[in-house]
Amino acid sequence: MDRINRLQRNHPEAFCLMTYKCDSCKKEEVLWNSRDGVTPFIINCAFCDGDAVHFNFRSDRFMPNYCPDKGQRIFVDMTAERMREIAELRFEQAKGTPYEIPLENKDEFVESFISGFNPGEPDIVEWSE
């Protein structure tokens, strides 16, 4: 990755190491934002699946050339495949609820759900290299 000037970023959290703390288990996790995009204020905790909150913004560290550790979670742009996976999961989760959608409307629902994602939508993945 080329060196990125802090002043050339579109978002203050671009290419930063950011700390999240879980409201439930109180554990902290450092994630790297591998892109020039926004990140959520609250994410699922990696340890207990509670809500982890981005806190102490002043401790975010601009690290454009950072190399994550194997297994470390990072923010990436969501892929079209991941958007489809999430949309299909939501369709399945609605089964047996008042929000269930007839099977013949699944494709329309999935496409509509996907259209609600913004370009550069953040996703979290585990670094594997």
N, CA, C and O atoms as a MOPAC input file, in Angstrom:
PM7 MOZYME 1SCF
protein

 N      0.85600 1    -1.17600 1     0.00000 1
 C      0.00000 1     0.00000 1     0.00000 1
 C      0.90000 1     1.23500 1     0.00000 1
 O      1.85400 1     1.31800 1     0.77300 1
 N      0.59400 1     2.17100 1    -0.85300 1
 C      1.36500 1     3.41400 1    -0.88900 1
 C      1.16100 1     4.18400 1     0.40000 1
 O      0.13300 1     4.04800 1     1.06400 1
 N      2.14100 1     4.98700 1     0.74300 1
 C      1.98300 1     5.85700 1     1.92000 1
 C      0.83600 1     6.80800 1     1.66000 1
 O      0.69500 1     7.35500 1     0.56600 1
 N      0.04100 1     6.99100 1     2.65600 1
 C     -1.13300 1     7.84900 1     2.54600 1
 C     -0.95000 1     9.01300 1     3.49700 1
 O     -0.67100 1     8.82000 1     4.68100 1
 N     -1.10300 1    10.18600 1     2.99600 1
 C     -0.98500 1    11.38800 1     3.80100 1
 C     -2.26100 1    11.56700 1     4.61100 1
 O     -3.36200 1    11.42000 1     4.08100 1
 N     -2.11700 1    11.88000 1     5.88300 1
 C     -3.28100 1    12.11400 1     6.74400 1
 C     -4.23900 1    13.12900 1     6.14500 1
 O     -5.45200 1    13.01500 1     6.32100 1
 N     -3.71500 1    14.10600 1     5.45000 1
 C     -4.55800 1    15.16700 1     4.90100 1
 C     -5.29600 1    14.73000 1     3.64400 1
 O     -6.23400 1    15.40700 1     3.22300 1
 N     -4.90500 1    13.63200 1     3.04000 1
 C     -5.54300 1    13.15900 1     1.82000 1
 C     -6.69400 1    12.19400 1     2.09500 1
 O     -7.35600 1    11.74500 1     1.15900 1
 N     -6.93800 1    11.87400 1     3.35000 1
 C     -7.99500 1    10.93000 1     3.69300 1
 C     -9.35700 1    11.61100 1     3.61500 1
 O     -9.47600 1    12.81700 1     3.83000 1
 N    -10.38000 1    10.82100 1     3.30300 1
 C    -11.76200 1    11.31700 1     3.31700 1
 C    -12.40600 1    11.14100 1     4.68600 1
 O    -13.38400 1    11.82000 1     5.00000 1
 N    -11.86800 1    10.23500 1     5.50700 1
 C    -12.46200 1     9.91900 1     6.80100 1
 C    -11.36800 1     9.86900 1     7.86400 1
 O    -10.30100 1     9.30500 1     7.62200 1
 N    -11.61900 1    10.45100 1     9.03900 1
 C    -10.57900 1    10.47500 1    10.07200 1
 C    -10.13900 1     9.08900 1    10.52600 1
 O     -8.99500 1     8.91700 1    10.94700 1
 N    -11.02600 1     8.09700 1    10.44900 1
 C    -10.66600 1     6.75400 1    10.91500 1
 C    -10.00000 1     5.90200 1     9.84000 1
 O     -9.70600 1     4.73000 1    10.07600 1
 N     -9.75600 1     6.48100 1     8.65600 1
 C     -9.11700 1     5.74200 1     7.56400 1
 C     -7.74300 1     5.23800 1     7.98800 1
 O     -6.92100 1     5.99900 1     8.50000 1
 N     -7.50500 1     3.95500 1     7.77000 1
 C     -6.20700 1     3.31600 1     8.01100 1
 C     -5.73600 1     3.45200 1     9.45400 1
 O     -4.53800 1     3.54500 1     9.72200 1
 N     -6.69300 1     3.46100 1    10.38100 1
 C     -6.35700 1     3.60100 1    11.80400 1
 C     -6.54000 1     2.28700 1    12.54800 1
 O     -7.39000 1     1.46700 1    12.20200 1
 N     -5.72200 1     2.10900 1    13.57700 1
 C     -5.96200 1     1.08000 1    14.57900 1
 C     -6.93700 1     1.69800 1    15.57500 1
 O     -6.70200 1     2.79300 1    16.08400 1
 N     -8.02100 1     0.99700 1    15.84700 1
 C     -9.10300 1     1.52600 1    16.66700 1
 C     -9.46300 1     0.52600 1    17.76200 1
 O     -9.51300 1    -0.67900 1    17.51200 1
 N     -9.71100 1     1.01800 1    18.96500 1
 C    -10.02700 1     0.14700 1    20.09200 1
 C    -11.52300 1     0.13100 1    20.34900 1
 O    -12.17800 1     1.17200 1    20.40300 1
 N    -12.04800 1    -1.08300 1    20.50500 1
 C    -13.45100 1    -1.30400 1    20.85300 1
 C    -13.49000 1    -2.02000 1    22.19900 1
 O    -12.66100 1    -2.88900 1    22.47100 1
 N    -14.45100 1    -1.65300 1    23.03500 1
 C    -14.60000 1    -2.28400 1    24.34900 1
 C    -16.02300 1    -2.81100 1    24.48100 1
 O    -16.98900 1    -2.11100 1    24.17900 1
 N    -16.13600 1    -4.04900 1    24.93700 1
 C    -17.43500 1    -4.69500 1    25.07100 1
 C    -18.16500 1    -4.20900 1    26.32000 1
 O    -17.58300 1    -4.13900 1    27.40200 1
 N    -19.43200 1    -3.87800 1    26.16200 1
 C    -20.26400 1    -3.47700 1    27.29800 1
 C    -20.54700 1    -4.65400 1    28.22800 1
 O    -20.77100 1    -4.45900 1    29.42200 1
 N    -20.53900 1    -5.88400 1    27.68200 1
 C    -20.88000 1    -7.05800 1    28.48700 1
 C    -19.67500 1    -7.65500 1    29.20900 1
 O    -19.65400 1    -7.71400 1    30.43900 1
 N    -18.67200 1    -8.09900 1    28.44900 1
 C    -17.53100 1    -8.80000 1    29.06300 1
 C    -16.36900 1    -7.86800 1    29.40300 1
 O    -15.40900 1    -8.28200 1    30.05400 1
 N    -16.45300 1    -6.62400 1    28.96800 1
 C    -15.44300 1    -5.58000 1    29.26300 1
 C    -14.10400 1    -5.80400 1    28.57400 1
 O    -13.15300 1    -5.07200 1    28.84700 1
 N    -13.99900 1    -6.79800 1    27.68700 1
 C    -12.74700 1    -7.02300 1    26.97000 1
 C    -12.59000 1    -5.98000 1    25.87400 1
 O    -13.56400 1    -5.46900 1    25.32200 1
 N    -11.33400 1    -5.68500 1    25.58000 1
 C    -11.01500 1    -4.72800 1    24.52800 1
 C    -10.42500 1    -5.46100 1    23.33000 1
 O     -9.76700 1    -6.49200 1    23.47000 1
 N    -10.67500 1    -4.90100 1    22.15100 1
 C    -10.14300 1    -5.46200 1    20.90800 1
 C     -9.69900 1    -4.30500 1    20.02700 1
 O    -10.38400 1    -3.28700 1    19.92500 1
 N     -8.54200 1    -4.47300 1    19.39000 1
 C     -8.04200 1    -3.46800 1    18.46200 1
 C     -8.26100 1    -3.98500 1    17.04600 1
 O     -7.79300 1    -5.06600 1    16.68600 1
 N     -8.97800 1    -3.20000 1    16.25100 1
 C     -9.22900 1    -3.53200 1    14.85400 1
 C     -8.53400 1    -2.49600 1    13.98600 1
 O     -8.38000 1    -1.33700 1    14.37400 1
 N     -8.12000 1    -2.93500 1    12.80700 1
 C     -7.52300 1    -2.00800 1    11.85000 1
 C     -8.53300 1    -1.71800 1    10.75000 1
 O     -9.15800 1    -2.63300 1    10.21300 1
 N     -8.68800 1    -0.45300 1    10.42200 1
 C     -9.52100 1    -0.05700 1     9.30000 1
 C     -8.61700 1    -0.01600 1     8.06900 1
 O     -7.82400 1     0.91200 1     7.90700 1
 N     -8.73600 1    -1.00900 1     7.21300 1
 C     -7.82800 1    -1.18600 1     6.08600 1
 C     -8.17700 1    -0.31400 1     4.88800 1
 O     -7.64300 1    -0.51700 1     3.79700 1
 N     -9.06900 1     0.65600 1     5.08000 1
 C     -9.58600 1     1.41800 1     3.94800 1
 C     -9.90000 1     2.84600 1     4.35500 1
 O     -9.89400 1     3.18600 1     5.53800 1
 N    -10.17400 1     3.67200 1     3.36400 1
 C    -10.57700 1     5.05200 1     3.61000 1
 C    -12.09800 1     5.08400 1     3.61500 1
 O    -12.73100 1     5.57700 1     2.68100 1
 N    -12.66400 1     4.55200 1     4.68000 1
 C    -14.11100 1     4.47800 1     4.81400 1
 C    -14.51500 1     4.58300 1     6.27100 1
 O    -13.69300 1     4.43400 1     7.17500 1
 N    -15.79800 1     4.84300 1     6.48200 1
 C    -16.31300 1     4.96200 1     7.83600 1
 C    -16.36900 1     3.58800 1     8.49400 1
 O    -16.35400 1     2.55400 1     7.82700 1
 N    -16.43500 1     3.61000 1     9.81400 1
 C    -16.55200 1     2.37700 1    10.58800 1
 C    -17.70900 1     2.53100 1    11.56500 1
 O    -18.04200 1     3.65200 1    11.95000 1
 N    -18.32600 1     1.43000 1    11.97000 1
 C    -19.43400 1     1.53500 1    12.91800 1
 C    -18.96200 1     1.89900 1    14.31800 1
 O    -17.85000 1     1.56000 1    14.72300 1
 N    -19.81400 1     2.58700 1    15.03900 1
 C    -19.53000 1     2.94300 1    16.42600 1
 C    -19.66100 1     1.71600 1    17.32700 1
 O    -18.93500 1     1.59300 1    18.31300 1
 N    -20.59000 1     0.80200 1    16.99200 1
 C    -20.82800 1    -0.41300 1    17.77600 1
 C    -20.70300 1    -1.62500 1    16.85300 1
 O    -21.25600 1    -1.63900 1    15.75400 1
 N    -19.96600 1    -2.64400 1    17.31600 1
 C    -19.80700 1    -3.89600 1    16.57500 1
 C    -20.08700 1    -5.06200 1    17.52400 1
 O    -20.18800 1    -4.86800 1    18.73500 1
 N    -20.21100 1    -6.26500 1    16.97800 1
 C    -20.33800 1    -7.46200 1    17.81500 1
 C    -18.98900 1    -7.77000 1    18.44700 1
 O    -17.95800 1    -7.76000 1    17.77500 1
 N    -19.00900 1    -8.03900 1    19.72700 1
 C    -17.79300 1    -8.41200 1    20.45100 1
 C    -17.29000 1    -9.75600 1    19.92100 1
 O    -18.07300 1   -10.68100 1    19.70400 1
 N    -15.99800 1    -9.85000 1    19.72000 1
 C    -15.39100 1   -11.09200 1    19.22900 1
 C    -15.33700 1   -12.16700 1    20.30400 1
 O    -15.16700 1   -13.34600 1    19.99300 1
 N    -15.48000 1   -11.77100 1    21.56500 1
 C    -15.31300 1   -12.70500 1    22.66700 1
 C    -16.63100 1   -13.27300 1    23.19000 1
 O    -16.70800 1   -14.45400 1    23.53000 1
 N    -17.67200 1   -12.43100 1    23.25700 1
 C    -18.93000 1   -12.89500 1    23.86800 1
 C    -20.15900 1   -12.57700 1    23.01400 1
 O    -21.27800 1   -12.89500 1    23.41700 1
 N    -19.98100 1   -11.97300 1    21.87500 1
 C    -21.06700 1   -11.57000 1    20.97700 1
 C    -21.93800 1   -10.46600 1    21.57200 1
 O    -23.06100 1   -10.24300 1    21.11900 1
 N    -21.41700 1    -9.77500 1    22.59100 1
 C    -22.10000 1    -8.58700 1    23.11000 1
 C    -21.83300 1    -7.40500 1    22.19700 1
 O    -21.35000 1    -7.57800 1    21.07800 1
 N    -22.14600 1    -6.20700 1    22.66500 1
 C    -21.90200 1    -4.98700 1    21.90000 1
 C    -20.58200 1    -4.36300 1    22.33300 1
 O    -20.39000 1    -4.04000 1    23.50600 1
 N    -19.67900 1    -4.19700 1    21.37700 1
 C    -18.40200 1    -3.53600 1    21.63500 1
 C    -18.46200 1    -2.13700 1    21.03000 1
 O    -18.87400 1    -1.96500 1    19.88200 1
 N    -18.05200 1    -1.14800 1    21.80400 1
 C    -18.16800 1     0.24900 1    21.42100 1
 C    -16.78500 1     0.83000 1    21.13600 1
 O    -15.83500 1     0.59800 1    21.88500 1
 N    -16.68800 1     1.57900 1    20.05500 1
 C    -15.44500 1     2.29400 1    19.74100 1
 C    -15.30800 1     3.40300 1    20.77200 1
 O    -16.16300 1     4.28200 1    20.87100 1
 N    -14.22600 1     3.35500 1    21.53600 1
 C    -14.07100 1     4.34700 1    22.58700 1
 C    -12.66700 1     4.94400 1    22.53000 1
 O    -11.77700 1     4.42000 1    21.85900 1
 N    -12.49500 1     6.02000 1    23.23000 1
 C    -11.22800 1     6.72600 1    23.30600 1
 C    -10.67000 1     7.00400 1    21.90200 1
 O     -9.57700 1     6.56500 1    21.54400 1
 N    -11.46500 1     7.75000 1    21.12400 1
 C    -11.10700 1     8.06400 1    19.74900 1
 C     -9.71600 1     8.69000 1    19.64600 1
 O     -9.03000 1     8.52000 1    18.63800 1
 N     -9.30700 1     9.40400 1    20.67500 1
 C     -7.99300 1    10.06100 1    20.64000 1
 C     -6.85000 1     9.05100 1    20.60900 1
 O     -5.72200 1     9.39600 1    20.25700 1
 N     -7.14300 1     7.80000 1    20.97800 1
 C     -6.08800 1     6.78800 1    20.94200 1
 C     -6.00500 1     6.08300 1    19.58600 1
 O     -5.12100 1     5.25000 1    19.38500 1
 N     -6.90700 1     6.39900 1    18.65500 1
 C     -6.81300 1     5.81700 1    17.31800 1
 C     -5.45900 1     6.20200 1    16.71000 1
 O     -5.02100 1     7.34900 1    16.79900 1
 N     -4.81900 1     5.22000 1    16.09700 1
 C     -3.49600 1     5.46600 1    15.53100 1
 C     -3.51700 1     5.29300 1    14.02200 1
 O     -3.89700 1     4.23500 1    13.52200 1
 N     -3.11600 1     6.31500 1    13.30300 1
 C     -3.02900 1     6.28500 1    11.84700 1
 C     -1.86700 1     5.38100 1    11.44700 1
 O     -0.70600 1     5.69200 1    11.71200 1
 N     -2.19500 1     4.25400 1    10.80300 1
 C     -1.19400 1     3.23600 1    10.46400 1
 C     -1.45100 1     2.70500 1     9.04500 1
 O     -1.88900 1     1.56500 1     8.89300 1
 N     -1.18800 1     3.50600 1     8.01100 1
 C     -1.53000 1     3.08100 1     6.65200 1
 C     -0.76200 1     1.85400 1     6.17100 1
 O     -1.23500 1     1.15600 1     5.27400 1
 N      0.39000 1     1.57400 1     6.73100 1
 C      1.18700 1     0.42100 1     6.29800 1
 C      1.15900 1    -0.72500 1     7.29900 1
 O      2.03600 1    -1.58900 1     7.28600 1
 N      0.15600 1    -0.73300 1     8.16100 1
 C      0.04100 1    -1.74600 1     9.20600 1
 C     -0.15000 1    -3.13300 1     8.59500 1
 O     -0.84800 1    -3.28000 1     7.59100 1
 N      0.45600 1    -4.13200 1     9.18900 1
 C      0.27200 1    -5.52600 1     8.78300 1
 C     -0.39400 1    -6.26400 1     9.94400 1
 O      0.24400 1    -6.49400 1    10.97100 1
 N     -1.66700 1    -6.63800 1     9.79500 1
 C     -2.38100 1    -7.29200 1    10.90000 1
 C     -1.77000 1    -8.63500 1    11.27900 1
 O     -1.13400 1    -9.30500 1    10.46500 1
 N     -1.98000 1    -9.00200 1    12.52500 1
 C     -1.59000 1   -10.33200 1    12.98900 1
 C     -2.61500 1   -11.34500 1    12.48000 1
 O     -3.78200 1   -11.01100 1    12.27600 1
 N     -2.17300 1   -12.56700 1    12.27900 1
 C     -3.09200 1   -13.62700 1    11.86600 1
 C     -4.20400 1   -13.74900 1    12.91500 1
 O     -3.93000 1   -13.85400 1    14.11100 1
 N     -5.45300 1   -13.73500 1    12.45600 1
 C     -6.59900 1   -13.85100 1    13.34700 1
 C     -7.14800 1   -12.51800 1    13.82500 1
 O     -8.23700 1   -12.46700 1    14.39500 1
 N     -6.40200 1   -11.42700 1    13.60000 1
 C     -6.89300 1   -10.10900 1    14.00600 1
 C     -8.04300 1    -9.69600 1    13.08500 1
 O     -8.00100 1    -9.93200 1    11.87800 1
 N     -9.05800 1    -9.08500 1    13.66900 1
 C    -10.17900 1    -8.61200 1    12.86500 1
 C     -9.85900 1    -7.23300 1    12.30000 1
 O     -9.25900 1    -6.38700 1    12.96200 1
 N    -10.28400 1    -7.03800 1    11.04300 1
 C    -10.05600 1    -5.76800 1    10.36600 1
 C    -11.32600 1    -5.34900 1     9.62900 1
 O    -12.17500 1    -6.17700 1     9.29800 1
 N    -11.43400 1    -4.05400 1     9.38200 1
 C    -12.52600 1    -3.53100 1     8.56400 1
 C    -12.09900 1    -3.54500 1     7.10500 1
 O    -10.98900 1    -3.13800 1     6.76200 1
 N    -13.00100 1    -4.02100 1     6.25300 1
 C    -12.80800 1    -4.03300 1     4.79800 1
 C    -14.09500 1    -3.53500 1     4.14900 1
 O    -15.12700 1    -3.42300 1     4.81100 1
 N    -14.03100 1    -3.23500 1     2.85300 1
 C    -15.25200 1    -2.93600 1     2.10800 1
 C    -16.02500 1    -4.23700 1     1.91500 1
 O    -15.44700 1    -5.26100 1     1.55100 1
 N    -17.31300 1    -4.19300 1     2.15600 1
 C    -18.14200 1    -5.37900 1     2.01300 1
 C    -18.23200 1    -5.78900 1     0.54100 1
 O    -18.41900 1    -4.94800 1    -0.33900 1
 N    -18.09700 1    -7.07600 1     0.29100 1
 C    -18.19100 1    -7.60400 1    -1.07000 1
 C    -19.65500 1    -7.83500 1    -1.44000 1
 O    -20.52400 1    -7.92400 1    -0.57200 1
 N    -19.90900 1    -7.93000 1    -2.73700 1
 C    -21.26100 1    -8.22400 1    -3.23100 1
 C    -21.72500 1    -9.58600 1    -2.71100 1
 O    -22.90200 1    -9.76500 1    -2.39800 1
 N    -20.80200 1   -10.54100 1    -2.62000 1
 C    -21.15200 1   -11.87500 1    -2.11600 1
 C    -21.60800 1   -11.80800 1    -0.66000 1
 O    -22.56900 1   -12.47000 1    -0.26900 1
 N    -20.91200 1   -11.00600 1     0.13000 1
 C    -21.26800 1   -10.86300 1     1.55100 1
 C    -22.62100 1   -10.17100 1     1.69700 1
 O    -23.41700 1   -10.54200 1     2.56000 1
 N    -22.88600 1    -9.17000 1     0.86100 1
 C    -24.19200 1    -8.49200 1     0.88700 1
 C    -25.31000 1    -9.49500 1     0.61700 1
 O    -26.33500 1    -9.49700 1     1.29900 1
 N    -25.10300 1   -10.33900 1    -0.38000 1
 C    -26.10600 1   -11.35100 1    -0.72500 1
 C    -26.28000 1   -12.34200 1     0.42900 1
 O    -27.40400 1   -12.71800 1     0.76100 1
 N    -25.18000 1   -12.75800 1     1.03300 1
 C    -25.23000 1   -13.68100 1     2.17500 1
 C    -26.06600 1   -13.08800 1     3.31700 1
 O    -26.90200 1   -13.78000 1     3.89800 1
 N    -25.84300 1   -11.82900 1     3.63300 1
 C    -26.58800 1   -11.16300 1     4.70700 1
 C    -28.06600 1   -11.05600 1     4.34700 1
 O    -28.92900 1   -11.29800 1     5.19100 1
 N    -28.36300 1   -10.69400 1     3.09500 1
 C    -29.75700 1   -10.56700 1     2.66100 1
 C    -30.47900 1   -11.91300 1     2.75700 1
 O    -31.62200 1   -11.97600 1     3.21100 1
 N    -29.82000 1   -12.97100 1     2.33400 1
 C    -30.43700 1   -14.30200 1     2.39700 1
 C    -30.61200 1   -14.76300 1     3.83900 1
 O    -31.59400 1   -15.43200 1     4.16100 1
 N    -29.67600 1   -14.41500 1     4.70100 1
 C    -29.80700 1   -14.73200 1     6.12500 1
 C    -31.02300 1   -14.02900 1     6.71400 1
 O    -31.79000 1   -14.63800 1     7.46100 1
 N    -31.20700 1   -12.74900 1     6.38500 1
 C    -32.36700 1   -11.99300 1     6.88600 1
 C    -33.67300 1   -12.62900 1     6.40800 1
 O    -34.64700 1   -12.69300 1     7.15700 1
 N    -33.69000 1   -13.09700 1     5.15900 1
 C    -34.86400 1   -13.78300 1     4.63100 1
 C    -35.17400 1   -15.01900 1     5.46900 1
 O    -36.32500 1   -15.25500 1     5.83900 1
 N    -34.14200 1   -15.80300 1     5.76600 1
 C    -34.31900 1   -17.02700 1     6.55400 1
 C    -34.74000 1   -16.70300 1     7.99000 1
 O    -35.57500 1   -17.40400 1     8.56100 1
 N    -34.17300 1   -15.65600 1     8.57000 1
 C    -34.50300 1   -15.28400 1     9.94700 1
 C    -35.95200 1   -14.83700 1    10.10400 1
 O    -36.51000 1   -14.90900 1    11.19900 1
 N    -36.55400 1   -14.38100 1     9.02600 1
 C    -37.94100 1   -13.91000 1     9.08900 1
 C    -38.94600 1   -15.06200 1     9.09100 1
 O    -40.11300 1   -14.86900 1     9.43100 1
 N    -38.49600 1   -16.25500 1     8.71200 1
 C    -39.41500 1   -17.40500 1     8.66500 1
 C    -40.00200 1   -17.67100 1    10.04100 1
 O    -39.29500 1   -17.68000 1    11.04800 1
 N    -41.32200 1   -17.88900 1    10.06200 1
 C    -42.00800 1   -18.18700 1    11.30800 1
 C    -42.30200 1   -16.96000 1    12.15900 1
 O    -42.76800 1   -17.08700 1    13.29100 1
 N    -42.03500 1   -15.78200 1    11.62700 1
 C    -42.33600 1   -14.54000 1    12.33800 1
 C    -43.42500 1   -13.78600 1    11.57000 1
 O    -43.75700 1   -14.16300 1    10.44600 1
 N    -43.97500 1   -12.74500 1    12.15100 1
 C    -44.95900 1   -11.93800 1    11.40800 1
 C    -44.35700 1   -11.26200 1    10.16700 1
 O    -45.09000 1   -10.74500 1     9.32500 1
 N    -43.04200 1   -11.26700 1    10.05900 1
 C    -42.37600 1   -10.61500 1     8.92400 1
 C    -41.96600 1   -11.59600 1     7.82400 1
 O    -41.25900 1   -11.23000 1     6.88500 1
 N    -42.42000 1   -12.85200 1     7.95400 1
 C    -42.05900 1   -13.86000 1     6.95800 1
 C    -42.49600 1   -13.42300 1     5.57000 1
 O    -43.57800 1   -12.86700 1     5.38100 1
 N    -41.62700 1   -13.68800 1     4.60900 1
 C    -41.87600 1   -13.32000 1     3.21700 1
 C    -42.09800 1   -14.60200 1     2.42500 1
 O    -41.35100 1   -15.56500 1     2.59500 1
 N    -43.10500 1   -14.63300 1     1.56800 1
 C    -43.34700 1   -15.84500 1     0.77100 1
 C    -42.12400 1   -16.19600 1    -0.08500 1
 O    -41.42800 1   -15.31700 1    -0.59400 1
 N    -41.88600 1   -17.48600 1    -0.22500 1
 C    -40.72900 1   -17.97100 1    -0.96600 1
 C    -40.67100 1   -17.39600 1    -2.38200 1
 O    -39.59000 1   -17.10700 1    -2.89300 1
 N    -41.82800 1   -17.23100 1    -3.00800 1
 C    -41.83400 1   -16.70700 1    -4.37800 1
 C    -41.36800 1   -15.24100 1    -4.44900 1
 O    -41.10200 1   -14.73000 1    -5.53600 1
 N    -41.27200 1   -14.57600 1    -3.30900 1
 C    -40.80900 1   -13.18000 1    -3.27100 1
 C    -39.35800 1   -13.06900 1    -2.78400 1
 O    -38.85000 1   -11.96600 1    -2.58000 1
 N    -38.69600 1   -14.21900 1    -2.60100 1
 C    -37.34200 1   -14.19800 1    -2.04100 1
 C    -36.38100 1   -13.37700 1    -2.89400 1
 O    -35.67400 1   -12.51900 1    -2.36700 1
 N    -36.34200 1   -13.62700 1    -4.20800 1
 C    -35.38700 1   -12.91700 1    -5.06900 1
 C    -35.61300 1   -11.41300 1    -5.02400 1
 O    -34.65700 1   -10.63800 1    -4.96800 1
 N    -36.86400 1   -11.00500 1    -5.04800 1
 C    -37.18800 1    -9.57600 1    -4.98700 1
 C    -36.73300 1    -8.98700 1    -3.64700 1
 O    -36.17300 1    -7.89200 1    -3.60500 1
 N    -36.97800 1    -9.72300 1    -2.55000 1
 C    -36.55300 1    -9.26000 1    -1.23500 1
 C    -35.03000 1    -9.12300 1    -1.17900 1
 O    -34.51400 1    -8.09900 1    -0.73000 1
 N    -34.31700 1   -10.14300 1    -1.63100 1
 C    -32.85600 1   -10.13900 1    -1.57400 1
 C    -32.29700 1    -8.95800 1    -2.36300 1
 O    -31.42800 1    -8.23800 1    -1.86900 1
 N    -32.78500 1    -8.75500 1    -3.57800 1
 C    -32.28900 1    -7.64500 1    -4.39400 1
 C    -32.60500 1    -6.29800 1    -3.74900 1
 O    -31.78500 1    -5.38100 1    -3.78600 1
 N    -33.78000 1    -6.18200 1    -3.16600 1
 C    -34.16000 1    -4.94100 1    -2.50100 1
 C    -33.27700 1    -4.69500 1    -1.28100 1
 O    -32.83700 1    -3.57100 1    -1.04200 1
 N    -33.02400 1    -5.73900 1    -0.52000 1
 C    -32.17500 1    -5.62600 1     0.66700 1
 C    -30.76900 1    -5.19200 1     0.26700 1
 O    -30.19000 1    -4.29900 1     0.88700 1
 N    -30.22700 1    -5.81900 1    -0.76000 1
 C    -28.88300 1    -5.48800 1    -1.23100 1
 C    -28.81000 1    -4.03400 1    -1.68600 1
 O    -27.79900 1    -3.36700 1    -1.46800 1
 N    -29.86000 1    -3.54400 1    -2.30800 1
 C    -29.84400 1    -2.16500 1    -2.80700 1
 C    -29.74800 1    -1.14800 1    -1.66500 1
 O    -29.42400 1     0.01600 1    -1.89900 1
 N    -30.02700 1    -1.58000 1    -0.43700 1
 C    -29.92600 1    -0.69500 1     0.71800 1
 C    -28.50200 1    -0.49200 1     1.22800 1
 O    -28.25300 1     0.39200 1     2.04900 1
 N    -27.57000 1    -1.31000 1     0.74300 1
 C    -26.17400 1    -1.14100 1     1.12900 1
 C    -25.57000 1     0.02300 1     0.35800 1
 O    -25.91200 1     0.25300 1    -0.80200 1
 N    -24.67600 1     0.75200 1     1.00100 1
 C    -23.96600 1     1.85400 1     0.35700 1
 C    -22.64900 1     1.35400 1    -0.21700 1
 O    -22.08000 1     0.38900 1     0.29500 1
 N    -22.15100 1     2.00100 1    -1.28200 1
 C    -20.81400 1     1.64200 1    -1.76800 1
 C    -19.80100 1     1.83600 1    -0.63300 1
 O    -19.86100 1     2.82500 1     0.09700 1
 N    -18.88200 1     0.89500 1    -0.49300 1
 C    -17.88100 1     0.98400 1     0.56900 1
 C    -18.40800 1     0.62400 1     1.94000 1
 O    -17.77500 1     0.94200 1     2.94700 1
 N    -19.56300 1    -0.03900 1     2.00200 1
 C    -20.14700 1    -0.47900 1     3.27300 1
 C    -19.10600 1    -1.28400 1     4.05100 1
 O    -18.47300 1    -2.17200 1     3.48000 1
 N    -18.91400 1    -0.99200 1     5.35000 1
 C    -17.89500 1    -1.71800 1     6.09700 1
 C    -18.31800 1    -3.13200 1     6.46800 1
 O    -19.49400 1    -3.40900 1     6.70000 1
 N    -17.34500 1    -4.00400 1     6.51500 1
 C    -17.53500 1    -5.37100 1     6.97500 1
 C    -16.30600 1    -5.70200 1     7.82100 1
 O    -15.26500 1    -5.05700 1     7.69500 1
 N    -16.43300 1    -6.69300 1     8.66700 1
 C    -15.32200 1    -7.13000 1     9.50400 1
 C    -14.94900 1    -8.54000 1     9.09000 1
 O    -15.80000 1    -9.42400 1     8.99700 1
 N    -13.65000 1    -8.73700 1     8.84100 1
 C    -13.13400 1   -10.05900 1     8.52900 1
 C    -11.94200 1   -10.34500 1     9.41500 1
 O    -11.34000 1    -9.43700 1     9.98900 1
 N    -11.61000 1   -11.61800 1     9.51800 1
 C    -10.43200 1   -12.02600 1    10.27400 1
 C     -9.26000 1   -12.14100 1     9.29600 1
 O     -9.36900 1   -12.80100 1     8.26300 1
 N     -8.14300 1   -11.49600 1     9.62700 1
 C     -6.96500 1   -11.54400 1     8.78500 1
 C     -6.39700 1   -12.96000 1     8.81800 1
 O     -6.25300 1   -13.54600 1     9.89100 1
 N     -6.07600 1   -13.51000 1     7.65500 1
 C     -5.65900 1   -14.91400 1     7.61800 1
 C     -4.25400 1   -15.13800 1     7.12200 1
 O     -3.82100 1   -16.28900 1     7.05900 1
 N     -3.52300 1   -14.11200 1     6.76800 1
 C     -2.16600 1   -14.33200 1     6.22400 1
 C     -1.11100 1   -14.24200 1     7.29700 1
 O      0.07600 1   -14.40100 1     7.01000 1

